[in-house]
Amino acid sequence: MSNIINKLNWPIVILLCLTLGLAPFRPPHIWEKLHMLVGGGLTAPADIFDLLMHGTPWVLLLLKGILYLKNKP
């Protein structure tokens, strides 16, 4: 799995975060979904899917950053 994440280009992952990860931009959709999650309002399947869709680029960025720092020579 780490091999797949290492093969992703940094600009692609950052572009995904800035587009899909933040869209719609006012306010960032991921922020609204995280508030729903913390507040216990994230119960509808569409909202859960939405959180996963908008959160995936951020998780990829985090994992790629961790792997980069871990394997840094």
N, C-alpha and C positions, 0 to 999 in steps of 0.2 A: 504494500500500500504506500509506503514512504517513497518507493521508486516512482510511482505514478505522480505523486505530489511534487517530487523533485523535478520531474520533466516539465511541469507547467512553467510557463514563462512568467516572470514577475509582472511585466506590463499587462498581460492578459488578466491575471488575478486582480491587480489593482483596478483595471478597467471594469471588471465584473463588480467589484465592491462599489465603485463610484456610480455605476449605472443600475444594475439589478439590485444591489445591496441597499441603495438609498431611495430608489424610485418608489412611489412619487415623492418629490423632494420637499414639499411643505406640508407638514413636518415629515421627516424621513419615516417611511412606512415601518421599517424595522423597529424604530423607537416606539411607535404606537403598539406594535405587537408585543414587544418586551414589557411595556407597561401593562398590557392585558394579561400577560403571563404572570407577572408579579402580583397583580391584583386579583387573580383567580378568574378572570373573565375570558380566558382563552379556552373555550369549550367546543365551539363549532368546528367541524372537520375542515371547512374552508379556511378558517383562521389559522388552524394548526398547519395546514399545507402552505399557507401564505408565509407563516413564520419560517418554515423550513426552506421555502424558495428564496426568501429575501435574506435568510441567515447563512445559507450555504457558502456564498462567496466570502463572508467574514470568517467562517470556520476554516475555509481553505487558506486564507491569508494568514490566520493565526498558526495553523499547522505548518505551512511553508516557512514562516518565520522561525518557529521553534526548531524545525529540522535544519534550517540554515545555520542557526546559532549552535546547534548541537554538533554539526559536522564541519564547522568552520575550522580550517587548519591553523 
